[in-house]
């Protein structure tokens, strides 16, 4: 178990056309956040999500149309001295159909997205490869 205090909150508006995952990583780097959790809402015109298929691999799927981000949550951690963002997201289309999964690069912001990163102090979140699953797991 890890116990930490959330201190600073970094708020950033992500811009139309930005890659969601890369943008969150860049904001964390700019703010020098190595441990934290985040929330994000907004819209996409392309979602790239993955479903865990075993062996450390994700089966990717893309949705290319206007989508609302109903929920996007994740964490920021350190792995081998680099910032790693891990997130899951649920999106909804104009018919109310929902899709969700592991956030992959390629999710393109449509109009804007609102990001809030809650920085954690008093601990360092770390990830490392888990040999059994092949995943880069949080060390907690």
Secondary structure, DSSP 8 states (H G I E B T S, - for coil): ----EEEEEEEEEEETT-BHHHHHHHHHHHTT-SSEEEEEEEEEEEEEEEEEEETTEEEEEEE-S-EEEEEEEEEEEEETTEEEEEEEEEEE-TT--EEEEEE-TT-EEEEEEEEEEEEEES---BEEE-TTT--EEE--
